[in-house]
């Protein structure tokens, strides 16, 4: 089937809001080339479970395309239309299985040396739709906080080397009450600015307290049963000789109901699918808490675009051969606090980079702190770059200086 042949009944299997979305824009979708439309439907089919920022992105793209006349839309899609596809691609059920189409399209483009042309087409589309957006000014500057090194009694590794040049290195931070201060700061912002999915707390272990129901809380340790279900799927694939591509497809097919998750509310449904995707799409997120926290922070920033993000890294298990890790032979794995500190130091740097990719990055602020120790780096518009301070300062004072 080709896009021009689409009818409303082809989307009967879509979730309610996704179905309404595509049916309302069916005339526009019929004009899109096959090399583009299934990739768009891959996002649209999950519309019901996307964060507000993601839904807005899809709405904006559809509104932009619908606002073009036939010639303008044809010009926008021309780079995609020039890509050559095999006749077999038309026979895939790309309406209901857009992910499968996407995987086969990627393989075909690589095999036919068209992947660079596709990337250029996607880049041009992104630039044009982004330029069409109306500029928005956020009512609150973004704040990112990374707490690293939990359980590391001492350290001989030079921390924050990549971040020091961008802000102030503090060497005399009062460690007492530091964690409570950053958690309370997150809660205060959440209560003052009640934005759906706008304030996140991502934990590598378990939080002692989450003081506001307006905070979106994700904990690695609380996902134990879901991790076990995902790892069991991976283990069976290894035992049966399943290749990596087939394993990736199988993991992508897992739904919340397959791993015992229950959607009690609309918000829970959105968050459950996000949590599951962290374990099925990430590499190492199923086994290492530091990897899970870093990946979850990256995806939360990219997809939900929160105005507050607190991430707290915890010790991960020591690295061992993959077969041993998947086998779960140890009841209580050996932890590696020092190695985890080094992981988290780099994870904090990547979190800052991802924060810079969001709108109004010049107004955002970022703090990374070595938990229970006196080292921290603060980056933001009020912090002079590449400087140091040895003055005694509390975490609450530091947070006040930062924003």
C-alpha positions in Angstrom: 0.0 0.0 0.0 1.1 3.6 -0.7 0.3 6.7 1.4 -2.2 8.0 -1.2 -4.4 4.9 -0.5 -4.8 5.6 3.2 -8.3 5.4 4.7 -9.6 6.2 8.2 -10.2 2.5 8.9 -6.6 1.7 8.4 -6.0 3.3 11.8 -8.6 1.3 13.8 -5.9 -0.4 15.8 -4.3 2.9 17.0 -4.8 4.1 20.6 -7.7 6.7 20.9 -5.7 10.0 20.8 -3.3 8.7 18.2 -6.2 7.6 16.0 -7.9 11.0 16.3 -4.6 12.8 15.5 -3.8 10.9 12.3 -7.4 10.8 11.1 -7.7 14.6 11.5 -4.6 15.0 9.3 -5.3 12.2 6.8 -5.3 14.5 3.8 -1.8 15.7 4.7 -0.5 12.2 5.4 -1.7 10.9 2.0 0.7 13.4 0.4 3.8 12.2 2.2 6.3 9.8 0.6 6.7 6.2 1.8 10.3 6.9 2.9 9.0 9.4 5.4 5.4 8.6 6.5 6.0 5.3 8.4 8.7 7.0 10.4 6.3 9.7 11.4 3.6 7.2 12.2 6.1 5.4 14.5 6.0 8.5 16.7 2.3 9.2 16.2 1.2 5.7 17.2 2.6 6.3 20.7 0.9 9.7 21.0 -1.2 8.6 23.9 1.9 7.8 26.0 4.1 10.7 25.1 5.1 13.6 27.4 3.5 16.9 26.8 6.7 18.3 25.1 6.7 15.4 22.6 3.0 15.7 21.8 3.5 19.4 21.2 6.4 18.6 18.8 4.2 16.3 16.8 1.3 18.7 16.8 3.7 21.5 15.6 5.0 19.3 12.7 1.6 18.3 11.6 0.3 21.9 11.7 3.3 23.1 9.8 2.8 20.5 7.0 -1.0 21.1 6.9 -0.4 24.8 6.5 1.6 24.3 3.2 0.0 24.1 -0.2 0.5 21.1 -2.3 3.6 22.5 -4.1 5.2 23.6 -0.9 4.6 20.3 0.8 6.0 18.5 -2.2 9.1 20.7 -2.1 9.5 19.9 1.7 9.3 16.2 1.0 11.4 16.1 -2.2 14.6 14.9 -0.5 12.7 11.9 0.9 10.8 11.3 -2.3 14.1 11.0 -4.2 15.1 8.0 -2.1 14.8 4.6 -4.0 12.8 1.9 -2.1 12.3 -1.7 -3.0 8.9 -3.0 -3.9 8.9 -5.2 -0.8 8.7 -2.1 1.4 5.2 -1.4 0.1 4.0 -4.8 1.2 5.0 -4.3 4.9 2.1 -3.3 7.2 3.8 0.0 7.8 0.6 1.5 9.2 0.4 -0.9 12.2 4.0 -1.9 12.3 5.9 1.3 11.6 8.8 0.1 13.8 9.4 -2.9 11.6 9.3 -0.8 8.5 11.8 1.6 10.1 14.3 -1.2 10.8 14.0 -2.6 7.3 14.3 0.8 5.8 17.5 1.6 7.7 19.0 -1.7 6.6 18.0 -1.1 3.0 19.4 2.5 2.9 22.7 1.3 4.3 22.9 -1.5 1.7 22.1 0.8 -1.2 24.4 3.6 0.0 21.5 6.0 0.5 21.8 6.5 4.3 23.7 9.8 3.9 21.0 11.2 1.6 18.4 10.2 4.2 20.2 11.8 7.0 20.5 15.1 5.0 16.7 14.9 4.2 15.9 14.4 7.9 18.2 17.3 8.9 16.6 19.6 6.4 13.1 18.7 7.6 14.0 19.2 11.2 15.5 22.6 10.5 12.5 23.8 8.5 9.9 22.7 11.1 12.1 24.1 13.9 12.3 27.5 12.2 8.5 27.6 11.8 8.0 27.3 15.6 7.0 30.4 17.5 9.7 31.4 20.0 8.7 30.8 23.5 10.2 32.2 26.7 10.2 29.8 29.6 8.8 31.3 32.8 11.5 29.6 34.9 15.2 28.9 34.1 16.2 25.3 34.0 18.1 23.8 36.8 20.0 20.5 36.7 21.6 18.9 39.7 23.8 15.8 39.8 24.8 14.1 43.0 27.6 11.6 42.5 29.9 9.3 44.6 27.4 7.8 47.0 29.3 5.3 49.2 32.8 6.4 48.1 34.6 7.0 51.4 37.6 8.6 49.6 38.8 9.6 46.2 42.1 10.0 44.4 40.5 10.8 41.0 40.5 14.4 39.8 36.8 15.1 39.6 34.9 17.6 37.3 37.8 18.1 35.0 35.5 18.7 32.0 33.1 21.0 33.9 35.5 23.2 35.8 36.3 25.4 32.8 32.6 26.2 32.4 31.9 27.4 36.0 33.2 27.6 39.6 34.9 24.8 41.4 34.1 24.8 45.1 36.5 23.0 47.4 34.9 23.8 50.8 31.3 22.9 50.6 29.6 21.8 53.8 28.6 18.2 53.3 26.1 18.1 56.1 22.5 18.4 55.0 23.6 18.7 51.4 21.3 16.0 50.0 18.3 17.4 51.9 19.0 20.8 50.5 19.0 19.7 46.8 15.9 17.6 47.3 14.1 20.4 49.0 15.1 22.8 46.2 13.6 20.4 43.7 10.4 20.2 45.7 10.1 24.0 46.1 10.4 24.5 42.4 7.9 21.8 41.7 5.3 23.3 44.0 5.9 26.9 42.8 5.7 25.8 39.1 3.3 22.8 38.8 4.2 21.8 35.3 3.2 18.2 34.3 6.4 16.2 34.0 8.3 19.4 34.5 10.3 18.4 37.6 12.3 15.1 37.8 14.2 13.1 40.5 16.1 10.2 39.1 17.6 7.9 41.7 20.3 5.2 41.3 19.1 3.4 44.5 16.1 4.6 46.5 15.3 8.0 47.9 14.8 8.4 51.6 12.0 10.9 50.9 10.3 12.5 47.9 8.7 15.6 49.5 6.4 16.6 46.6 3.8 14.6 44.6 4.5 17.0 41.7 8.0 15.5 41.2 8.3 12.8 38.6 10.3 10.1 40.5 12.2 7.3 38.8 14.3 4.9 40.9 16.6 2.1 39.6 16.1 -0.1 42.7 12.3 0.2 42.5 12.3 -1.4 39.0 13.7 -4.7 40.2 10.9 -6.9 39.0 10.8 -5.2 35.6 14.6 -5.5 35.3 14.3 -9.2 36.0 11.7 -9.7 33.3 13.8 -7.8 30.8 17.0 -9.6 31.7 15.1 -13.0 31.5 14.1 -12.1 27.9 17.7 -11.2 27.1 19.0 -14.4 28.8 16.6 -16.6 26.7 17.8 -14.9 23.6 21.4 -15.6 24.4 20.7 -19.2 25.2 18.8 -19.8 21.9 21.4 -18.0 19.8 19.1 -15.1 18.9 21.0 -12.4 17.1 21.2 -8.8 18.4 18.7 -7.4 15.8 16.1 -10.0 16.7 16.7 -9.4 20.4 16.2 -5.7 19.9 12.9 -6.3 18.1 11.7 -8.7 20.9 12.5 -6.1 23.6 10.7 -3.4 21.7 7.6 -5.6 21.6 7.4 -5.8 25.4 4.6 -3.8 26.9 4.0 -2.8 30.5 1.5 -5.6 31.0 4.2 -8.1 30.0 6.4 -7.1 32.9 3.7 -6.6 35.5 3.3 -2.8 35.3 -0.2 -1.4 35.9 -1.5 1.9 34.5 -3.6 3.3 37.3 -3.8 6.8 35.8 -3.0 8.5 32.5 0.2 9.9 34.0 1.2 6.5 35.2 0.6 5.1 31.7 3.0 7.6 30.3 5.6 7.1 33.0 5.4 3.3 32.9 6.2 3.2 29.2 9.1 5.6 29.7 10.5 3.4 32.5 10.2 0.3 30.4 11.8 2.0 27.4 14.8 2.8 29.6 15.3 -0.9 30.2 14.5 -2.2 26.7 16.2 0.5 24.6 19.3 1.3 26.7 22.6 -0.5 26.6 23.6 -1.7 30.1 20.7 0.0 31.8 19.4 -3.4 32.8 22.5 -4.2 34.7 24.3 -1.1 35.9 22.6 1.6 38.0 25.1 4.3 36.8 24.3 3.6 33.2 20.5 3.6 34.0 20.7 7.0 35.7 22.8 8.6 32.9 20.5 7.2 30.2 17.3 8.1 32.0 18.5 11.7 32.6 19.4 12.0 28.9 16.0 10.7 27.7 14.1 12.8 30.3 15.8 15.9 29.1 15.3 15.0 25.4 11.7 13.9 25.6 10.1 15.7 28.6 12.3 18.8 28.6 11.8 19.4 32.4 12.7 22.7 34.1 14.2 20.9 37.1 16.2 17.7 37.0 17.9 16.1 40.0 19.9 12.9 39.4 21.6 10.9 42.1 24.0 8.2 41.2 24.6 5.2 43.4 27.2 2.4 43.4 26.8 -0.1 40.6 27.9 -3.7 40.6 31.4 -4.6 39.5 31.8 -5.4 35.8 31.9 -9.1 35.0 31.5 -11.2 31.9 28.1 -10.6 30.3 26.9 -14.3 30.6 27.5 -14.1 34.4 25.7 -10.8 34.7 22.7 -12.2 32.8 22.7 -15.4 34.7 22.1 -13.5 38.0 24.2 -16.1 39.8 24.9 -13.9 42.8 22.2 -13.1 45.3 24.0 -9.9 46.4 26.4 -8.5 43.7 29.7 -6.9 44.7 29.5 -3.1 44.5 32.2 -0.8 43.1 31.9 2.7 44.7 35.2 4.0 43.3 34.5 2.9 39.8 30.9 4.2 40.1 32.2 7.6 41.1 34.3 7.8 37.9 31.2 6.6 35.9 29.0 9.2 37.5 31.6 12.0 37.0 31.3 11.5 33.3 27.6 10.9 33.5 27.2 14.3 35.2 29.1 15.9 32.3 26.9 14.3 29.7 23.8 15.5 31.6 25.1 19.0 31.5 25.7 18.7 27.7 22.2 17.5 27.2 20.9 20.3 29.3 22.6 22.7 26.9 20.7 21.3 23.9 17.3 22.6 25.3 15.8 26.0 24.5 17.0 28.9 26.6 20.2 27.0 27.6 21.9 30.3 28.2 19.6 30.8 31.2 20.0 27.3 32.6 22.1 26.4 35.7 23.8 23.1 36.6 25.4 21.8 39.9 27.4 18.6 40.4 28.3 17.6 44.0 30.5 14.8 45.4 28.0 13.5 47.9 29.1 13.7 51.6 32.3 15.5 50.5 33.2 19.1 50.0 33.7 19.3 46.3 31.2 20.7 43.8 31.1 22.6 40.5 28.4 25.2 39.7 27.8 26.3 36.1 25.3 29.1 35.2 24.9 32.7 34.1 25.9 34.0 37.6 29.0 31.8 37.8 32.3 33.1 36.4 33.9 30.5 34.1 37.1 28.6 35.0 37.3 29.9 38.6 37.7 28.4 42.0 36.5 29.1 45.5 37.9 27.7 48.8 35.5 29.7 51.0 33.3 27.7 53.3 29.8 27.5 51.8 26.6 25.5 52.6 24.7 23.7 49.9 21.7 26.0 50.5 23.9 29.1 50.0 25.3 27.6 46.8 21.9 26.9 45.4 20.8 30.4 46.1 23.9 31.8 44.3 23.2 29.5 41.3 19.7 30.8 40.6 
